[in-house]
Amino acid sequence: MDREELLSATPEDSGAPKKKESPLVSLEKDLEFYSDAIKEVAIEIMVEGISAHPIFIAHQHEVSIGELILNKEELNTDWTIQASTLEEFVEKGIISKEKKDPFLKVYKKPEDYMCVFVIVPEGANFIYYPYKGFKK
């Protein structure tokens, strides 16, 4: 079998069990669903002077950062969303003081994109997801 055949082989072809869908597929669906509510909270965080850099945490377990804003159990979705700020991430050591400036250089305009810290069993990472109606 050559490289192309291996890359295009599907689980059915190999007799291997089907691969489970990435949790990021359901996250994208939930972020689309939550978009207006998250944007509203982001604007509130900025207008009230809490932070110019809101960060939202998407998770499927319990986390001890931020404030719960969208509960997957109540909304019958796959992901829970909590609201936080860059300042809290630095205070808790998730973003080190040395990494704050580099983080701000890549931080996208919060009126157009939600900054989401996605926590999955394999680890965690930041993504930027456009609000509904925003053209990339």
N, C-alpha and C positions, 0 to 999 in steps of 0.2 A: 504494500500500500504506500502511495507517495504522500508527500506532505499535504497537498491539496485535498486528497481524499480523507485524510485524518481530520483536517480542519472542518470539512463540510459534513463529516459523518454525524448522524443524529443518534441519540441513545437507542432508538428502535433498531438501527442498523447494527449496533454492536452487541445487542442483547443485554446491555447494561441497564440498570434501573433508570427510570426517567429522573432527570435532575430537577430538584425543587426550584420553583420560581424565585428569583432574587427578591428579598424583602424591599428593595428599592422600587420595584414596580408598584407595590401597594403604597409605598411612601409617596410616590409621585401622584397617585390617584387621591390620596388623603390631602396632600398639600394643595392640590387643585380645589378640592372641596372646601378646605379651611382658608383658602386664600384671602377672602374679604375680611374674615374675623382676625386673621393674623395681621393684616395690613392696618386694621383699625387699632389693634393693640400697639403696633410699632409706632404709629403716629401719636398715640396717647403717651407712650414712653418719651418720645422726643418733645412733644408740645409741653408736657408737664416738667420738662427739664431733668428728668431722671437720668437720661443718657442720650447721646447723639448716635449711639451704636447699639441698637437692640439686637439680641441674639435669641433665637428660638431653639429649644432642645426637642428633638423628635426621638421618642423611645418607645419601647414595648414592655419595659419593666419599671422598676422604681428608681428614681434618681433624686439626689438631694441638692439640686441647684435650680434656681429660678422658681417661678410661681406657676402653678397649674392653670392653664387657660382653656384647654380642650381635652376632655377625657374620653379616651377610646371606648370605655365601658358605657358611658352615658350616650355617646354619639354613634355607637355601633360601627366603629371604624377600626383600623388596624394599628394606628399610631396615636400616642398621647403627645400633646405639645405643651411645653412650659416656656414661659417668657423669662428672659434674663437680659443681662447687659454685658458689654465688654468689661466694664469695671468689676462686675462680680466674677467674671472668668479670670481676670488678673488677680483679684483678691483671693480666690480659691486655688490659684496656681495652675489652672487648666491652660492658661496662656501665661507664659513667664513674662516678667517685666521686660526682659531683653527682646522678646518676640512681639511685644505690643506694637512697635512702630512698623515692622514688616507686615504684621497683620492688618494694620490700618491702611497700608499701601494697596492691599488687594481687596479691602472691604468695599463692596459695591453700594451704590446709592440706595439707602434704605427706603426711599419712597418708591423705588422700582423693583427692588429685589428683597426677598426675605433671606437673612443669613441664618442658616439652619445647622446646628450641631447635631449630627445624626449618630445615635448610639446603637450599635448592633453587637451581638456576642463576639464578633471577630475584632471589634475595636470601635473607634469613633473618628469622625472627620467632619469638616465644614463643607457645606455646599451652599450655593446661591441659587435660589429658585425665583423666577420672575412672577410677580403678581399677575392675576388674571387681567387680560386686556393690555398688558405691557408687551410691546414688540421689542424683541432682543436686538 
